[in-house]
Amino acid sequence: MDIVELPAPAPTAAETAAQLGCPVGAIANSLVFSVNGEPLLVMTSGAHRVDTRLIARILDVGRGRIKRADPAFVFEVTGQEVGGVAPVGHPRPIRTLVDVALGEFEHVWAGAGLPHTVFRTTYTELLKLTGGESAVVADE
């Protein structure tokens, strides 16, 4: 896997896509949630906003038990700072859901551990790398 260093930090999918010259939907955002205190990584298309109601149904838990993780929790479970979380390289495995919408693109771009680094992969490779589950994570 080749890591690409962006010219500048890109805190949003739109900024990352602009620097790469790709569709915003091809950016695989790494979002960490706390589900009853356990980490959940959701790899979502940059064109989507995660719907926690859908996630609650997938995991069969109540909506109130899923919350976006704070930066301290993200660092604790991934070893990486918010804004550059990679889908791999965490101290221990994290259950991962991968947005089916990422499968619409030949290549997708995911964070590589720092706010200004990414790597190119495919939807299929992302599923294999993360051991993730395909999921619909946003209402369109």
Secondary structure, 3 states (H helix, E strand, C coil): CCEEECCCCCCCHHHHHHHHCCCHHHEEEEEEEEECCEEEEEEEECCCCCCHHHHHHHHCCCHHHEEECCHHHHHHHHCCCCCCCCCCCCCCCCEEEEEHHHHHCCCEEEECCCCCEEEEECHHHHHHHHCCEEECCCCC
